[in-house]
Amino acid sequence: MKPSVLFENYKVYLIKKGRVLTKGSLLNVRTMINNSERSGMNTLTQSFIDRWCAKRETESISSCQKRRGSIRYFLQFSNSMGYTNLQLPPSIKSKIEQKTIKPMTQLPLSSTIISDYLDIYIRYLQVECHKVCGTTHKNLIRFNNFLAKSCPEKKRLSNHMVQAWCNRRETESNSSRNTRVLPIRNFLKFAVSRGFLNVTIPDVLPENQISREPHIFSDEELKLFFQGTVELSFDKREYDKPCVMQRMIVPVYFRLLYSTGMRTNEARELRCEDVDLINGVISIVNTKGLDQHKIALHPSMLELLRRYNKAIDKIMPNRKVFFPTEKDTFKTINWQAVVFKNIWRKISSQDARSYDFRSNYAVRNISSWSYEGPAWFDKLIYLSRSMGHKKIESTCYYYHLSPLFPKTLEEKSGTQMHAMLPDFDKFYEDEKLY
């Protein structure tokens, strides 16, 4: 069979399999077919396949493997259909052993004036919190490395050394500085309280860069957004395993944020054992708010999660992460931000982010309540618990955002309610954005 006809049959086969054809997905096969026809070949031969799949001088092993993989998949199709009877190109076995670079959190601490105390603190966090946040761990190590480099001969930690690390850098925002310094503050509090060190705890800079209020989505925006989660395309080959998983995860992930008001990190870091698909309850263990709380799922959301779980189990059986990467690890913050941005920019130019679904959840609940009788306050308590707030004042913040905030509430509660409503800056002390 003529190579060009064979290629067209291959595309039809992929479409029937439900795979979306992209330029990248067929590039290697198309290039090979074009070269065969430019050579005047009426049919593919074994010698041509062998020459084409041979490793090129300037080509990396990884690149050659990817190119061979595309050709192998194509030949598997043509052989199975009886169009060809060609040997598949073999995989390349690299003789060069890849050096495994350990993460900085797995390396021993450099010897400094605080390294022994820092080791005790990290072990304390591992026992007390069951794990150490990656960002926290890395910033503690960076602080220790800074001391090892800048003052290796010092025998005592001074306020000057601490301040040298904690000073805001020229290109750094107050928020970024606080994120970098907060682990150091907590470590120093721990060490000072136990008499290990005697230094002044560095201050937290005001979060004056926070000038936005959460975006409250309209019904039309929500409709278009969730439609976009289904229609989202990806740069990689659409039939690759990661892309298939993306198409399954994205619509469910963002609907879960919308329907439960979960923090984005809580949803990203859900384990399968945290999601009770029988009783419709999610246990939030990995959170910054309450140590642990539970969220009851709406029946429609529960059904969607059941369907999603059944489907993704076929691709990744026995997985541990509910919204996994291909390696069964948690999705990153950047992943969620990029996906949201790609969908939202097609809908609106307004400033919005995925964390705003949490605000939307609270506002819609508050706006739907009746404020006759004391029942509304019970609902407020329940909402605060389900959202994992440490303080009810954090939940009351959302009254500021509710367009249907009733004047009767102010009349009935008087100054007491006003005292409960925090200002914007205080709200962010408890409700940290992820």
C-alpha atoms as one frame of an Amber mdcrd trajectory, in Angstrom:
protein
   0.000   0.000   0.000   1.225   3.477  -0.874   2.690   5.218   2.215   0.403
   8.281   1.890  -2.715   6.077   1.756  -1.437   4.095   4.714  -0.989   7.336
   6.632  -4.544   8.480   5.876  -5.887   5.125   7.084  -3.856   5.578  10.267
  -5.469   8.952  10.949  -8.937   7.486  10.451  -8.030   4.741  12.919  -6.918
   7.260  15.549 -10.110   9.296  15.151 -12.247   6.183  15.603 -10.291   5.512
  18.798 -11.420   8.904  20.061  -8.039  10.525  19.848  -7.757  14.157  18.896
  -5.286  14.714  16.104  -2.768  17.493  16.497   0.195  18.528  14.425   2.589
  17.345  17.106   0.911  13.980  17.576   1.633  12.848  13.997   4.721  14.882
  13.175   7.267  12.032  13.303   5.086   9.645  11.284   4.169  12.307   8.715
   7.828  13.256   8.249   8.783   9.636   7.677   5.959   9.136   5.147   6.904
  12.313   3.260  10.539  11.202   3.056   9.574   7.772   1.772   7.492   9.236
  -1.036  10.166  11.780  -1.961  12.444   8.767  -2.382   9.958   7.335  -4.882
   8.845   4.425  -2.670   5.452   2.850  -3.377   5.535   0.817  -0.182   7.440
   0.918   3.087  10.403  -1.439   3.330  12.274  -2.834   6.310  15.550  -1.273
   5.238  13.937   2.169   5.019  12.370   1.765   8.491  15.704   0.667   9.961
  17.555   3.621   8.420  14.882   6.081   9.518  14.837   4.840  13.116  18.619
   4.735  13.515  19.957   7.149  16.129  21.288  10.326  14.538  24.658  11.791
  15.442  23.328  14.990  17.045  20.252  13.336  18.546  19.844  12.552  22.225
  18.762   9.105  23.359  15.553  10.569  24.756  14.684  12.265  21.465  15.417
   9.095  19.502  13.236   7.072  21.841  10.304   9.454  21.338  10.724   9.333
  17.555  10.908   5.527  17.580   7.863   5.354  19.842   5.735   7.215  17.274
   6.903   4.889  14.501   6.349   1.770  16.629   2.741   2.773  17.300   2.180
   3.423  13.594   3.694   0.089  12.559   1.669  -1.789  15.185  -1.436  -0.436
  13.475  -0.295  -1.222   9.905   0.876  -4.749  10.822  -2.340  -5.543  12.731
  -4.410  -4.473   9.709  -2.323  -6.593   7.349  -1.072  -3.582   5.391   2.582
  -4.316   6.256   4.689  -6.989   7.866   7.559  -4.993   9.288   9.677  -5.413
  12.399   9.184  -2.762  15.052  12.220  -0.603  15.865  13.826  -1.773  19.126
  14.143   0.395  22.193  17.535   1.947  22.923  19.185   0.877  26.130  21.322
   3.632  27.448  24.718   2.551  28.768  25.031   5.852  30.574  23.641   5.617
  34.040  21.543   8.590  34.925  22.769  10.363  38.017  19.994  10.684  40.531
  20.075  14.059  42.200  18.604  13.982  45.669  16.226  16.810  46.607  17.749
  19.374  48.955  15.335  18.239  51.695  16.927  14.785  51.674  20.506  16.030
  51.988  22.199  16.365  55.397  22.220  19.857  56.896  25.408  21.861  56.596
  27.100  22.275  59.955  26.279  25.715  61.379  25.547  27.376  64.721  21.865
  26.411  64.342  22.017  23.113  62.437  21.587  20.922  65.538  18.580  22.944
  66.717  17.183  23.030  63.197  17.407  19.258  62.960  15.458  18.958  66.230
  12.811  21.397  64.919  12.351  19.538  61.628  11.953  16.252  63.504   9.426
  17.974  65.775   7.379  19.129  62.762   7.471  15.640  61.267   6.056  14.174
  64.482   3.629  16.975  65.319   2.308  17.665  61.814   3.087  14.229  60.292
   4.982  15.973  57.496   6.895  19.145  56.766   5.624  21.501  54.067   8.073
  21.454  51.166   8.313  25.264  50.999   8.879  25.477  54.758  11.562  22.794
  54.682  13.440  24.387  51.775  13.409  27.871  53.330  14.777  26.484  56.594
  17.586  24.780  54.667  18.308  27.962  52.689  18.583  29.919  55.935  21.005
  27.340  57.321  23.049  27.394  54.080  23.133  31.197  54.257  24.668  31.023
  57.738  27.145  28.350  56.623  28.345  30.590  53.796  28.243  34.049  55.399
  29.423  33.343  58.934  30.984  29.882  59.185  33.254  30.832  62.120  30.572
  32.368  64.341  29.745  30.560  67.577  26.477  32.310  68.378  23.450  33.409
  66.353  22.950  37.179  66.532  20.091  39.492  65.637  22.281  40.943  62.893
  22.598  37.517  61.205  18.864  36.915  61.407  18.071  40.364  60.032  20.535
  39.926  57.183  18.464  36.993  55.964  15.037  38.477  56.769  15.486  41.906
  55.165  13.241  42.375  52.144  15.215  42.049  48.920  15.138  44.697  46.228
  12.981  42.756  43.780  10.856  41.072  46.473   7.278  41.965  47.492   6.208
  42.084  51.114   4.191  38.919  50.587   7.088  36.996  49.039   9.386  38.145
  51.823   6.895  37.029  54.462   6.543  33.618  52.805  10.329  33.226  52.879
  10.705  34.460  56.451   7.671  32.847  58.117   9.358  29.402  58.490  12.350
  31.149  60.072  10.074  33.033  62.487   8.390  29.806  63.582  11.737  28.052
  64.014  13.137  30.902  66.101  10.012  30.980  68.272  10.487  27.248  68.854
  14.199  27.602  69.656  13.844  30.708  71.858  10.966  29.226  73.877  13.177
  26.223  74.715  16.262  28.232  75.535  18.250  27.051  72.520  18.729  30.565
  71.148  18.391  34.140  72.337  17.421  36.404  69.422  14.631  38.772  68.490
  11.860  37.276  66.372  11.708  39.090  62.976   8.581  41.088  62.215   6.006
  40.342  59.532   5.756  43.072  56.901   2.269  44.464  56.154   0.535  42.749
  53.267  -0.080  46.045  51.550   0.236  44.501  48.110  -3.181  42.805  48.511
  -5.536  45.245  46.895  -8.062  42.963  45.198 -11.268  41.523  46.477 -12.310
  38.047  45.384 -14.198  37.926  42.108 -17.815  36.813  42.493 -18.771  34.884
  39.357 -22.002  35.573  37.516 -24.211  32.712  36.372 -23.120  33.303  32.780
 -19.439  33.281  33.714 -19.874  30.017  35.602 -21.693  28.460  32.654 -18.958
  29.466  30.212 -16.155  28.446  32.567 -17.412  24.935  33.209 -18.101  24.534
  29.523 -14.479  25.532  28.980 -13.210  22.826  31.334 -14.644  20.239  28.951
 -13.407  21.922  25.781  -9.881  22.644  27.030  -7.119  21.475  24.687  -3.515
  20.625  25.527  -0.190  21.196  23.842   0.905  17.570  24.062  -0.466  14.722
  22.011  -4.111  14.429  22.905  -4.082  10.660  23.059  -1.168  10.487  25.513
  -1.940   9.218  28.994  -1.282  12.580  30.741  -3.669  14.348  28.366  -6.383
  11.755  28.823  -6.034  12.183  32.579  -6.166  15.965  32.237  -9.440  15.806
  30.325 -10.875  13.653  33.105  -9.514  15.654  36.043 -10.015  19.303  35.041
 -13.876  19.358  34.814 -14.230  17.441  38.085 -11.558  19.352  40.016 -13.027
  22.803  39.402 -16.605  21.634  39.981 -15.458  20.284  43.336 -14.025  23.701
  44.264 -17.251  25.403  43.210 -19.619  23.030  45.029 -17.730  22.674  48.327
 -15.783  25.893  48.905 -12.615  23.871  49.523  -9.252  25.573  49.528  -7.404
  24.823  46.324  -4.548  23.119  48.128  -7.043  20.919  49.998  -8.526  19.719
  46.711  -5.135  19.246  45.016  -3.769  17.200  47.902  -6.740  14.913  48.397
  -5.839  11.270  48.801  -8.176   8.507  47.726  -8.589   7.465  51.346  -9.860
  10.975  52.182 -12.836  10.685  49.817 -15.712   8.508  51.055 -17.657   7.798
  47.883 -20.144   5.596  49.740 -21.344   8.114  52.320 -20.494  11.244  50.325
 -18.051  12.803  52.793 -14.592  14.292  52.216 -12.136  14.375  55.115  -9.823
  17.370  54.970  -6.582  16.382  56.652  -3.944  18.427  54.845  -5.090  21.964
  55.598  -3.942  25.260  57.090  -7.173  25.912  59.015  -8.709  23.456  61.430
  -6.611  20.404  62.148  -9.233  18.280  60.423 -12.775  18.766  59.222 -15.287
  17.069  56.976 -17.290  18.240  53.980 -20.602  16.719  52.973 -20.992  16.389
  49.212 -24.069  17.386  47.260 -25.662  14.281  45.638 -24.898  15.534  42.123
 -21.241  16.152  43.029 -21.011  12.756  44.706 -22.300  11.053  41.569 -19.785
  12.953  39.426 -16.915  11.916  41.717 -18.025   8.287  41.559 -18.067   8.348
  37.753 -14.690  10.084  37.655 -13.136   7.638  40.117 -14.376   4.624  38.154
 -13.043   6.031  34.879  -9.585   7.043  36.122  -9.153   3.727  37.941  -9.035
   2.090  34.515  -6.021   4.237  33.602  -4.299   4.252  36.997  -5.493   1.365
  39.192  -4.511   1.360  42.865  -3.602   5.035  42.799  -3.155   6.878  46.111
  -3.840  10.452  44.958  -7.399  11.416  44.058  -6.349  13.946  41.372  -3.026
  12.401  40.390  -0.226  13.203  38.018   0.971  10.401  35.784   3.385   9.421
  38.581   0.590   9.366  41.193   1.760  12.542  42.913  -0.142  15.713  43.794
  -0.788  18.341  41.160   1.196  21.558  41.644  -0.090  25.034  42.445   1.205
  26.175  39.077  -0.812  23.454  37.296  -4.082  24.694  38.697  -3.244  28.361
  38.060  -2.286  27.748  34.427  -5.383  25.650  33.681  -7.699  28.238  35.254
  -6.027  31.095  33.378  -6.254  29.300  30.031  -9.999  28.883  30.471 -10.802
  32.233  32.112  -8.970  34.441  29.580 -11.404  33.216  26.906 -14.342  34.368
  29.030 -13.393  37.668  30.639 -10.595  40.184  31.111 -11.520  40.707  34.774
  -9.137  39.639  37.516 -10.142  36.212  38.791  -8.456  33.044  40.030  -9.450
  29.578  41.045  -9.392  30.448  44.764 -12.342  32.765  44.102 -14.616  29.720
  43.848 -14.245  29.516  47.628 -15.497  33.064  48.052 -18.273  32.378  45.550
 -19.380  29.365  47.609 -19.603  31.399  50.817 -21.363  34.385  49.261 -23.992
  32.268  47.523 -24.746  30.451  50.767 -24.991  33.659  52.787 -27.156  35.367
  50.167 -29.656  32.487  50.141 -30.342  32.468  53.887 -33.429  33.782  55.609
 -32.592  35.990  58.559 -35.802  35.504  60.464 -35.112  33.791  63.780 -31.842
  32.370  65.083 -31.495  29.608  62.456 -29.246  31.748  60.241 -26.542  31.791
  62.913 -26.527  27.988  63.070 -26.006  28.014  59.310 -23.136  30.467  59.753
 -21.464  28.133  62.267 -21.914  25.159  59.929 -20.533  27.147  56.977 -17.520
  28.216  59.035 -16.785  24.622  60.041 -17.220  23.198  56.549 -14.865  25.840
  55.138 -12.267  24.974  57.774 -12.055  28.426  59.342 -10.354  28.708  62.719
 -12.400  31.773  63.598 -15.980  32.656  62.699 -14.755  36.185  61.931 -13.144
  34.802  58.781 -16.490  33.467  57.590 -18.242  36.727  58.473 -15.894  38.526
  56.105 -17.953  37.244  53.202 -20.875  39.405  54.263 -18.893  42.275  52.780
 -19.006  40.569  49.401 -22.654  39.513  49.448 -24.742  41.746  47.173 -27.854
  40.636  49.069 -26.631  41.490  52.557 -29.904  42.364  54.324 -30.268  45.577
  56.277 -32.508  43.732  58.716 -29.482  41.764  59.887 -27.796  44.978  60.952
 -30.955  46.162  62.633 -31.381  42.938  64.596 -27.752  42.399  65.507 -26.732
  46.009  66.104 -23.071  46.666  66.805 -22.399  43.019  67.671 -22.358  41.954
  64.030 -20.168  44.900  63.091 -17.643  43.760  65.670 -17.592  40.318  64.068
 -16.929  41.615  60.582 -13.147  41.824  60.049 -11.397  44.294  57.821  -9.804
  43.094  54.640  -6.258  42.831  55.967  -7.221  40.849  59.076  -9.180  38.438
  56.929  -6.052  37.451  55.032  -4.197  36.630  58.236  -6.394  33.537  58.528
  -7.498  33.009  54.942  -4.147  32.606  53.165  -4.369  32.271  49.393  -2.906
  29.161  47.759
